[in-house]
Amino acid sequence: MAFKFKMQGVLFCFLLTLFNTGALALDNKTKSALDHYIMAVMYDDLGETSKAIQEYKKSLRFDSQNALVHFNLAASYIKDNQALEAEKELNQAIKISPELVEPHALLALLYSSQQKIDLAAREYEIALGNASRLEPRNIDIYKDLGAIYLQQKKFDSAQKTYRLILDIVPFDPEAHFYLAHSYYGLKNKDTAIRYLKKTLELKPDYAEALNYLGYLYAEEGRNLGKSEAMIRKALEIDPDNGAYVDSLGWLYFKKGKLKEAKRELEKASKLLEDPVIYDHLGDVCFKLKDRVSAELNWQKALQMDPDLEKVREKLTGINKKQF
């Protein structure tokens, strides 16, 4: 992300000209703050980060409530591998001007580098929300925001975000696809299918939509001929996609072709580490009366995602010999 705060090049020259000619009338305190700020940015541009940090700090002595200076000081601290100090300065910039985009965005990147994923997602969500108010018709911002909501499983917020996109660009296939995903997360499968169909009307070779709709048909055990055609078309576009191979394996399972299902699902597990694939493999192995392999695959699925309650129930059932 390009940081809008940083004054460089022509803007610097313009400020210095105003300053030197007296066209910009400033009190002594403001003048001192600006003097040190300009020096700090010049040192930043020269790669002299330590000197830049000292000048930003001097600028803040004269103007402690300047979010711009706190932000640039934080950026310099990051360059100098002082993450804790950078976090403090970014939080101070946010406290002063919470409506700004850049401090939240940089804090999100900082948290992400520290593997603080939930905190990073929260800051990025705020940054995108602020950005959307500044640029209410920028669909890229809304798409990023929608992706964050989906990642956080905030399906209602995601649905509202993708609907906003479609208000701006009604024929965007990607927005239709992720709106379908949002509705599926809200347990509204019929509406999800409707939007997937619309996605494919707009973009017939949309591999993810082909696979998704094909998988939903297979899951329901209906339209299996259409399901297979869609999944195979997705695989023609992306033959080594583990999710698509999993869909084909699951389709075979629904058709009762257990050996073919096991072959494809084992292939999928080598292409993609995903708990759903191991859950499917467990189901196939159980149907093939291989209870040991079924249990091992369900255990793998549960280790990867402890929230899979249905898998937990299968394991409980198999251990009690009741499944």
C-alpha positions as CSV (number, residue, x, y, z in Angstrom):
1,M,0.0,0.0,0.0
2,A,1.3,3.4,-0.9
3,F,1.4,5.6,2.2
4,K,-0.3,8.9,1.5
5,F,1.3,10.6,4.5
6,K,4.9,10.8,3.3
7,M,5.8,14.2,1.7
8,Q,8.4,13.9,-0.9
9,G,9.8,15.4,-4.1
10,V,7.8,18.3,-5.5
11,L,5.7,18.8,-2.3
12,F,9.0,19.1,-0.3
13,C,10.3,21.7,-2.7
14,F,7.0,23.6,-2.5
15,L,7.0,23.7,1.3
16,L,10.6,24.8,1.5
17,T,10.0,27.6,-1.0
18,L,7.0,28.8,1.0
19,F,9.0,28.6,4.1
20,N,12.1,30.4,2.9
21,T,10.1,33.2,1.2
22,G,7.9,33.8,4.3
23,A,4.8,33.0,2.3
24,L,3.9,30.3,4.9
25,A,3.5,32.1,8.3
26,L,4.1,29.7,11.2
27,D,4.5,30.2,14.9
28,N,7.9,29.2,16.4
29,K,6.6,25.9,17.8
30,T,5.0,24.8,14.5
31,K,8.1,26.0,12.6
32,S,10.4,23.8,14.8
33,A,8.1,20.8,14.4
34,L,8.2,21.2,10.6
35,D,11.9,21.8,10.5
36,H,12.6,18.5,12.3
37,Y,9.9,16.7,10.3
38,I,11.5,17.8,7.0
39,M,14.9,16.7,8.2
40,A,13.5,13.3,9.3
41,V,12.0,12.6,5.9
42,M,15.2,13.7,4.1
43,Y,17.2,11.2,6.3
44,D,14.5,8.6,5.6
45,D,15.0,9.1,1.8
46,L,18.7,8.8,2.2
47,G,18.4,5.5,4.1
48,E,19.7,7.0,7.4
49,T,17.0,5.5,9.6
50,S,18.6,6.2,13.0
51,K,18.9,9.9,12.2
52,A,15.4,10.0,10.8
53,I,14.1,8.5,14.1
54,Q,15.8,11.1,16.1
55,E,14.4,13.9,14.0
56,Y,10.8,12.5,14.1
57,K,11.1,12.4,17.9
58,K,12.3,16.0,18.0
59,S,9.4,17.0,15.8
60,L,7.0,15.3,18.3
61,R,8.4,17.4,21.2
62,F,7.0,20.4,19.5
63,D,3.8,18.8,18.1
64,S,2.9,15.6,20.0
65,Q,-0.6,15.4,18.5
66,N,0.5,15.0,14.9
67,A,-0.6,11.6,13.6
68,L,1.5,12.0,10.5
69,V,4.7,12.2,12.5
70,H,3.8,9.3,14.7
71,F,3.0,7.2,11.6
72,N,6.3,8.0,9.9
73,L,8.2,7.4,13.1
74,A,6.6,4.0,13.3
75,A,7.6,3.2,9.7
76,S,11.2,4.1,10.6
77,Y,11.1,1.9,13.7
78,I,9.9,-1.0,11.5
79,K,12.9,-0.4,9.2
80,D,15.1,-0.4,12.3
81,N,13.6,-3.7,13.6
82,Q,12.0,-2.0,16.6
83,A,8.6,-3.6,16.4
84,L,7.4,-2.7,19.9
85,E,8.2,1.0,19.5
86,A,6.5,0.9,16.1
87,E,3.4,-0.6,17.6
88,K,3.3,2.2,20.2
89,E,3.6,4.9,17.6
90,L,1.0,3.4,15.3
91,N,-1.5,3.1,18.2
92,Q,-0.8,6.8,19.1
93,A,-1.5,7.8,15.5
94,I,-4.7,5.9,15.6
95,K,-5.7,7.5,18.9
96,I,-5.2,10.9,17.4
97,S,-6.8,10.2,14.0
98,P,-8.8,7.0,14.1
99,E,-10.4,7.7,10.7
100,L,-7.1,7.4,8.8
101,V,-6.3,4.3,6.7
102,E,-2.6,4.0,6.7
103,P,-1.8,3.5,10.5
104,H,-4.3,0.6,10.7
105,A,-2.9,-0.9,7.5
106,L,0.7,-0.7,8.7
107,L,-0.3,-2.1,12.1
108,A,-2.0,-5.0,10.3
109,L,1.2,-5.7,8.4
110,L,3.2,-5.5,11.6
111,Y,0.8,-7.9,13.4
112,S,0.9,-10.3,10.4
113,S,4.7,-10.4,10.5
114,Q,4.4,-11.4,14.2
115,Q,1.8,-14.1,13.4
116,K,-0.8,-12.3,15.4
117,I,-3.4,-13.2,12.8
118,D,-6.6,-12.1,14.6
119,L,-5.1,-8.7,15.5
120,A,-3.9,-8.3,11.9
121,A,-7.3,-9.1,10.5
122,R,-9.0,-6.6,12.9
123,E,-6.7,-3.8,11.9
124,Y,-7.0,-4.6,8.2
125,E,-10.8,-4.7,8.5
126,I,-10.7,-1.2,10.1
127,A,-8.3,0.1,7.4
128,L,-10.6,-1.1,4.6
129,G,-13.7,0.2,6.3
130,N,-12.0,3.7,6.6
131,A,-10.9,3.4,3.0
132,S,-14.4,2.5,1.7
133,R,-15.7,5.7,3.3
134,L,-13.0,7.7,1.5
135,E,-13.6,5.9,-1.8
136,P,-17.2,4.6,-1.7
137,R,-17.1,3.3,-5.3
138,N,-13.7,1.5,-5.1
139,I,-14.8,-2.1,-5.5
140,D,-11.2,-3.4,-4.9
141,I,-11.5,-2.1,-1.3
142,Y,-14.8,-3.8,-0.8
143,K,-13.5,-7.1,-2.3
144,D,-10.6,-7.0,0.2
145,L,-13.0,-6.3,3.0
146,G,-15.3,-9.1,1.9
147,A,-12.4,-11.5,1.9
148,I,-11.5,-10.6,5.4
149,Y,-15.1,-11.2,6.5
150,L,-15.1,-14.6,4.8
151,Q,-11.8,-15.5,6.5
152,Q,-13.3,-14.5,9.8
153,K,-16.5,-16.4,9.0
154,K,-18.6,-13.2,9.4
155,F,-20.9,-14.4,6.6
156,D,-23.6,-11.8,7.1
157,S,-21.1,-8.9,6.9
158,A,-19.5,-10.6,3.8
159,Q,-23.0,-10.9,2.2
160,K,-23.7,-7.2,2.7
161,T,-20.3,-6.2,1.4
162,Y,-20.6,-8.2,-1.8
163,R,-24.1,-6.9,-2.4
164,L,-22.6,-3.4,-2.2
165,I,-20.2,-4.4,-4.9
166,L,-23.0,-5.6,-7.1
167,D,-24.8,-2.3,-6.6
168,I,-21.8,-0.6,-8.2
169,V,-20.9,-3.3,-10.8
170,P,-23.9,-5.6,-11.3
171,F,-22.2,-8.0,-13.7
172,D,-19.0,-8.8,-11.7
173,P,-18.6,-12.6,-11.7
174,E,-16.2,-12.6,-8.7
175,A,-18.7,-10.7,-6.6
176,H,-21.5,-13.2,-7.5
177,F,-19.2,-16.1,-6.7
178,Y,-18.2,-14.8,-3.2
179,L,-21.8,-13.8,-2.5
180,A,-22.7,-17.4,-3.2
181,H,-20.0,-18.5,-0.7
182,S,-21.4,-16.0,1.9
183,Y,-24.9,-17.5,1.5
184,Y,-23.6,-21.0,1.8
185,G,-21.9,-20.0,5.1
186,L,-25.3,-18.6,6.2
187,K,-26.8,-22.1,5.5
188,N,-28.8,-20.8,2.6
189,K,-27.8,-23.3,0.0
190,D,-30.6,-22.6,-2.5
191,T,-29.5,-18.9,-2.8
192,A,-25.9,-19.9,-2.9
193,I,-26.7,-22.2,-5.9
194,R,-28.6,-19.4,-7.6
195,Y,-25.6,-17.0,-7.4
196,L,-23.2,-19.7,-8.6
197,K,-25.4,-20.3,-11.6
198,K,-25.3,-16.5,-12.3
199,T,-21.5,-16.5,-11.9
200,L,-21.3,-19.2,-14.6
201,E,-23.6,-17.2,-16.9
202,L,-21.3,-14.3,-16.6
203,K,-18.1,-16.4,-16.8
204,P,-18.6,-20.0,-18.1
205,D,-14.9,-21.0,-17.5
206,Y,-14.8,-19.8,-13.9
207,A,-13.1,-22.9,-12.5
208,E,-13.8,-22.2,-8.8
209,A,-17.5,-21.7,-9.5
210,L,-17.7,-24.8,-11.7
211,N,-16.1,-26.9,-8.9
212,Y,-18.2,-25.3,-6.1
213,L,-21.6,-25.9,-7.9
214,G,-20.5,-29.3,-9.0
215,Y,-19.6,-30.2,-5.4
216,L,-22.9,-28.9,-4.0
217,Y,-24.8,-31.0,-6.5
218,A,-22.7,-34.0,-5.5
219,E,-23.2,-33.3,-1.8
220,E,-26.9,-33.3,-2.3
221,G,-26.8,-36.4,-4.5
222,R,-28.7,-34.7,-7.4
223,N,-27.8,-33.6,-10.9
224,L,-24.8,-35.9,-10.7
225,G,-24.3,-35.9,-14.5
226,K,-24.1,-32.0,-14.4
227,S,-21.9,-32.3,-11.3
228,E,-19.4,-34.5,-13.0
229,A,-19.3,-32.3,-16.1
230,M,-18.6,-29.2,-14.1
231,I,-15.9,-30.7,-11.9
232,R,-14.2,-32.2,-14.9
233,K,-14.3,-28.9,-16.7
234,A,-12.7,-27.3,-13.6
235,L,-10.0,-29.9,-13.6
236,E,-9.3,-29.3,-17.3
237,I,-8.6,-25.7,-16.4
238,D,-6.5,-26.6,-13.2
239,P,-5.7,-30.3,-13.1
240,D,-3.5,-30.2,-10.0
241,N,-6.0,-28.4,-7.8
242,G,-6.5,-30.6,-4.7
243,A,-9.9,-29.1,-4.0
244,Y,-11.2,-30.0,-7.5
245,V,-9.7,-33.6,-7.2
246,D,-11.4,-33.9,-3.8
247,S,-14.7,-33.0,-5.5
248,L,-14.3,-35.7,-8.1
249,G,-13.5,-38.2,-5.4
250,W,-16.6,-37.2,-3.4
251,L,-18.7,-37.4,-6.5
252,Y,-17.5,-41.0,-7.0
253,F,-18.4,-41.7,-3.4
254,K,-21.9,-40.4,-4.0
255,K,-22.2,-42.7,-7.0
256,G,-21.0,-45.7,-5.0
257,K,-17.7,-46.0,-6.9
258,L,-15.7,-46.5,-3.7
259,K,-12.3,-47.6,-5.3
260,E,-12.3,-44.7,-7.7
261,A,-13.3,-42.4,-4.8
262,K,-10.4,-43.6,-2.7
263,R,-8.0,-43.2,-5.5
264,E,-9.0,-39.6,-6.2
265,L,-9.2,-38.6,-2.5
266,E,-5.7,-40.0,-1.8
267,K,-4.4,-38.0,-4.8
268,A,-6.2,-34.9,-3.4
269,S,-4.6,-35.4,0.0
270,K,-1.1,-35.3,-1.6
271,L,-2.0,-32.1,-3.5
272,L,-3.7,-30.2,-0.6
273,E,-3.6,-30.5,3.2
274,D,-7.2,-30.0,4.1
275,P,-9.4,-31.5,6.9
276,V,-12.3,-32.0,4.5
277,I,-10.3,-34.3,2.3
278,Y,-9.3,-36.5,5.3
279,D,-12.9,-36.5,6.4
280,H,-14.0,-37.7,3.0
281,L,-11.2,-40.3,3.0
282,G,-12.4,-41.5,6.4
283,D,-16.0,-42.0,5.0
284,V,-14.7,-43.9,2.0
285,C,-12.5,-46.2,4.1
286,F,-15.3,-46.9,6.5
287,K,-17.6,-47.8,3.6
288,L,-14.8,-50.2,2.4
289,K,-14.9,-51.7,5.9
290,D,-11.3,-50.5,6.7
291,R,-12.1,-49.1,10.1
292,V,-8.5,-48.5,11.1
293,S,-7.8,-46.2,8.1
294,A,-11.2,-44.5,8.6
295,E,-10.2,-43.7,12.2
296,L,-6.7,-42.4,11.2
297,N,-8.2,-40.1,8.5
298,W,-10.9,-38.7,10.8
299,Q,-8.2,-38.1,13.5
300,K,-6.1,-36.2,10.9
301,A,-9.2,-34.1,10.0
302,L,-9.9,-33.3,13.6
303,Q,-6.3,-32.4,14.4
304,M,-6.3,-29.9,11.6
305,D,-9.7,-28.4,12.6
306,P,-10.9,-29.2,16.1
307,D,-14.3,-27.5,15.3
308,L,-15.4,-30.4,13.0
309,E,-18.1,-31.7,15.4
310,K,-19.5,-34.2,12.8
311,V,-16.0,-35.8,12.5
312,R,-15.8,-36.0,16.3
313,E,-19.1,-37.8,16.4
314,K,-17.9,-40.3,13.8
315,L,-14.8,-41.0,15.9
316,T,-16.9,-41.4,19.0
317,G,-19.2,-43.7,17.1
318,I,-16.5,-45.9,15.7
319,N,-14.8,-46.2,19.1
320,K,-18.2,-47.4,20.6
321,K,-18.7,-49.6,17.5
322,Q,-22.0,-47.7,16.9
323,F,-21.2,-45.8,13.7
